[in-house]
């Protein structure tokens, strides 16, 4: 409410200052071109300062990166909403559209922008836990995307060793192309999920999983166990491996 009030006062103040300078320029017989340039410069300065004050009142003190994102988002929403409302105004004048239609259209714009913003936040949060990985088994190497899933607590019953879950595609690429001499017998690991409390997955031990990070950092998981997922790993195949929840990407990186 404070941010909205500040923005409203700023918009009215900017319009008042433009009229005041125009009036002063007319009385002092200042050339119209010069007066117009001066008024435009003052308007631009005010239009840059008032949104900053609105963001400060709404979101408090933030680091400069977050502040810049909020600043750009505010102008983006203003341009989108302004363009839509201008189109609505023209339709109201031409076709006599009722007020309730304008109200619901404006509300729809708000919720649409909010949806895209929340979707962006979800994707950003998900990508923060995604890592390029390379699985190695004999001569076979498979590149994929791994997701650090804190909910994956699957372990091998015999020794409580963590088990990473891979998609059907990764499993086939890794083992179908391996030499028969290299293959070792796997085992069945029980698991439980919502709706499937007595599930079973085929599991195998491979040579290594290489996790890649930014700035050339890497981490090698030696002799890890992987399980073949009987269900889709992710929507849209955004990642193909559910890394065990106890995997610590920040430790012992080379």
Secondary structure as the mmCIF struct_conf table of DSSP 4:
data_model
#
loop_
_struct_conf.conf_type_id
_struct_conf.id
_struct_conf.beg_label_comp_id
_struct_conf.beg_label_asym_id
_struct_conf.beg_label_seq_id
_struct_conf.end_label_comp_id
_struct_conf.end_label_asym_id
_struct_conf.end_label_seq_id
HELX_RH_AL_P HELX_RH_AL_P1 UNK A 2 UNK A 27
TURN_TY1_P TURN_TY1_P1 UNK A 28 UNK A 29
HELX_RH_AL_P HELX_RH_AL_P2 UNK A 32 UNK A 59
BEND BEND1 UNK A 61 UNK A 61
HELX_RH_AL_P HELX_RH_AL_P3 UNK A 64 UNK A 95
HELX_RH_AL_P HELX_RH_AL_P4 UNK A 99 UNK A 127
TURN_TY1_P TURN_TY1_P2 UNK A 128 UNK A 129
STRN STRN1 UNK A 130 UNK A 137
TURN_TY1_P TURN_TY1_P3 UNK A 138 UNK A 139
STRN STRN2 UNK A 140 UNK A 148
TURN_TY1_P TURN_TY1_P4 UNK A 150 UNK A 151
STRN STRN3 UNK A 155 UNK A 155
TURN_TY1_P TURN_TY1_P5 UNK A 157 UNK A 159
STRN STRN4 UNK A 162 UNK A 162
STRN STRN5 UNK A 163 UNK A 166
HELX_RH_AL_P HELX_RH_AL_P5 UNK A 168 UNK A 175
TURN_TY1_P TURN_TY1_P6 UNK A 176 UNK A 177
BEND BEND2 UNK A 178 UNK A 178
TURN_TY1_P TURN_TY1_P7 UNK A 180 UNK A 182
STRN STRN6 UNK A 187 UNK A 193
TURN_TY1_P TURN_TY1_P8 UNK A 194 UNK A 195
STRN STRN7 UNK A 196 UNK A 205
BEND BEND3 UNK A 207 UNK A 207
STRN STRN8 UNK A 208 UNK A 212
HELX_RH_3T_P HELX_RH_3T_P1 UNK A 214 UNK A 216
STRN STRN9 UNK A 218 UNK A 222
TURN_TY1_P TURN_TY1_P9 UNK A 223 UNK A 223
STRN STRN10 UNK A 225 UNK A 228
BEND BEND4 UNK A 230 UNK A 231
BEND BEND5 UNK A 233 UNK A 234
HELX_RH_3T_P HELX_RH_3T_P2 UNK A 235 UNK A 237
BEND BEND6 UNK A 238 UNK A 238
BEND BEND7 UNK A 240 UNK A 240
STRN STRN11 UNK A 241 UNK A 243
TURN_TY1_P TURN_TY1_P10 UNK A 245 UNK A 246
TURN_TY1_P TURN_TY1_P11 UNK A 249 UNK A 250
BEND BEND8 UNK A 251 UNK A 252
#
